[in-house]
């Protein structure tokens, strides 16, 4: 039976940053490696405890966050603040 990979955020793990469940590998770490054009094989070599399918899960997570990101305009000094749903 294949274990499902999920992303969690818990204030007790990595200061509440989103991580791949069962690891302390943060989502931003995988995204930075992808930005550096590392292959899935290179990422899995760098993080041998990374569950199968985790890279795809990170990409899906990032896409969902980008889709649900909302900007709210506040009148104070016309600054824009990001609010995440």
C-alpha positions in Angstrom: 0.0 0.0 0.0 1.4 3.4 -1.1 1.6 6.0 1.7 0.0 9.3 0.8 2.3 12.3 0.9 0.8 15.4 2.5 2.0 18.8 3.6 1.4 20.0 7.1 2.1 23.1 9.1 2.5 22.7 12.9 3.9 25.4 15.2 6.0 22.7 16.9 7.7 21.7 13.7 10.1 24.0 11.8 8.5 27.1 13.3 5.2 26.4 11.7 6.5 26.4 8.1 4.8 24.0 5.8 6.7 20.7 5.7 6.3 17.3 4.0 4.5 15.1 6.6 6.8 12.8 8.5 9.9 14.9 7.7 11.4 18.2 8.6 11.8 19.0 4.9 10.2 22.4 4.3 8.2 23.2 1.1 10.3 26.2 0.4 13.4 24.0 0.3 12.0 21.9 -2.5 10.7 24.9 -4.4 14.2 26.5 -4.3 15.7 23.4 -5.6 13.2 23.3 -8.5 14.0 27.0 -9.1 17.6 26.0 -9.4 16.4 23.5 -12.1 17.3 20.4 -10.1 15.7 17.2 -11.3 13.4 15.1 -9.2 16.2 12.5 -9.0 18.7 15.1 -7.7 16.2 16.3 -5.1 15.5 12.7 -4.0 19.2 12.1 -3.7 19.7 15.3 -1.6 16.7 14.3 0.6 16.6 10.4 0.8 13.8 10.5 3.3 11.5 12.4 0.9 8.4 10.3 0.2 7.6 9.3 -3.4 5.4 11.9 -5.1 6.5 14.7 -2.7 7.9 17.0 -5.4 4.6 16.9 -7.2 2.7 17.5 -4.0 4.9 20.5 -3.3 4.1 21.9 -6.7 0.4 21.3 -6.3 0.5 23.0 -2.8 2.3 26.1 -4.3 -0.2 26.3 -7.1 -3.2 26.1 -4.7 -1.7 28.8 -2.5 -1.2 31.1 -5.5 -4.8 30.5 -6.6 -6.2 31.3 -3.2 -4.0 34.3 -2.4 -6.0 37.4 -1.9 -4.8 41.0 -1.7 -6.7 43.5 0.5 -6.2 47.2 0.1 -5.9 49.2 3.3 -6.1 53.0 3.1 -3.2 53.6 5.5 -0.4 55.0 3.4 -1.9 53.0 0.4 0.0 49.9 1.4 -1.1 46.5 0.2 -1.0 43.6 2.5 -1.3 40.0 1.6 -3.9 37.8 3.3 -3.8 34.1 2.7 -7.0 32.2 2.8 
